[in-house]
């Protein structure tokens, strides 16, 4: 049993042209592959089927054959006497169909769904239509232009086309090309806080964003959630920008904004970043500063680093440097240094005996 084009478009068998066109518009926008990138194969099949159904039901000759003989008769049987071997949309021979066997030597061959889509919407404000005669009226759409006002004329949101050659049937080049591409809107910017630990090792972050899209059937704005994945590279710095083209809000003119995340470094309790170096402070008692010390440091990748001094006196504010224990460079992979500043804590008071001992020791 062949396809039922009426069921595909969701219209009754006595539907008029305007009803058929409105049904096609709604379903074509819903199932266009550009708006169904998560299920491309299903969308492509549905989109082609919807286009085929509209191509038949919008042409009185093809519709008459289909009503009498069904899909098999339309594609394999003889065309009606006044078909003339050419067909397409009402108002002119927009597409030319060739035969490939079947009774009578001629049969209907569906056009490419993209061509049907371009033709349909370009007839309502699209570029390249000036020399097409009766084609611009879409076979008596008349007041049907009102159906497309929510797109501001021309192609609906998110769809644009260009053509270097002609359409099937000898159409002029430039069919469906937009005369003026809308200006790209500014990106939506969001802060992207990342810990020093994650910037040291690198990580994968999954961010949930809420975006506004235009409903293809109503033109209204609807909110949807999407998960974006960011591969954080070891060594990225504050201010690094991660851009997701076309993942922002869809505006009224059909253009979709980009989303741009700007990396921020979360404050760390111990370490402070300075370029590719890390800086930290170790607090020493006066005894440790004078006689020596041993300290353990927990690194950003959870290793234990031992720091000690037994040979020299540490001065307040003195610094030491541990090579290759800083942050990695995202381009070269080389690590900076860990810079340690020593803070010496002096006692707030001393007994007379302590003072005397110090005098004898240091004099």
Phi, psi and omega in degrees: 000134184282180180290147173255100185296330178294317179293323180300318179273350179072037180236162178280166183289344178256018181298140178276176184300319183296319178297319180295317181293320178294321179294318179297314181305313182297312184286324180296320178291323181293320188254009179300134182305330180295338181254008180222053185288345179278343177221066188296321183294316179296316182296318181298317180295314180296319181298317179294319181295319179294317178297319179297316180298317180294320180300323181283310187286341179272355178248120187298326181290313180294321181296322180295318179294317180297317180300327184269321188243351182079185183298318182298317179293325180294317185274335184246340186267181181287145177286161176297156187305325185264013182289325175072011177079357179231149180200187180151238182261156178301146175101001178156159181280087186277331180232148178247131182247137179253161184266155175218050179098190180094164181303134177083351175082003180216144179207165182280133176238117184302143176281167175296134184299325179296321179295320179295316180298312179301313181301313185300310184278330179293338178289353180239059174110356180288160180281169173075019184253000190298328186254027185257011175059232184292351183299326186298340183269355179053042173063041174090031175298325177056240183291002180299347177304331181299333182293345188245007183296333182290350175260359178074019181088157176077204182289148180289170187307130174087356182242128174215149186222155173221161182211132179263335180250216178245166176279161177308143180090013174083024179291150181297152175296157179089005180299128176082002182280137179281136181286324182224110176288135179295147181292139181294124181286160178295151181288152172279123184256135179226142175285150184226083182288132179225140181285158177297327178300314180291326178286337178284317185262336190085150182196177175242127179244138176246120186248129177269124179239147174252124183234156180254126179239158178270129176290126186297330184270331183247341183080359181281158179273130179233148181264133178227153178257146177214147178259123177252138182255128178243122175269099182284121182272139178303129178098355177304148183247164175302138182098348176300135183251133178241117187249135176243100182297134173070016181255010179264207181283146174268123183276174184296331180276007176091351180278137181256133180285155171275160171248132180234120177264134179249119186290136173236138177273125176290141176299143180246146184290335185242314188259148172233133183272138172226091185068238177266000179263156172245143180235140177213167180239134173247129180265128180242145171285167179297322179298315180296321180294326183273324189250347180118164183201166170219126182232151176247136180240131175272118183281172182292336177259023170071027171267167176249122181249128181263130177236127181215159176211125180228000188250338185226161176275135180268127177272148175303131180084358179295151181236149170228158185233131176250113185292145174063024176244020176265204180277148175286149174274126186295339182265319184258337183084348179287148182259149174279198184251161171261120181255123183250127174255134183259128177249116183265127181262117180271150176293152181277341179201157178225148174281166178298323179295318178296318179299316181296319179297318180294320180298316181293322184288320187263352182275000000 
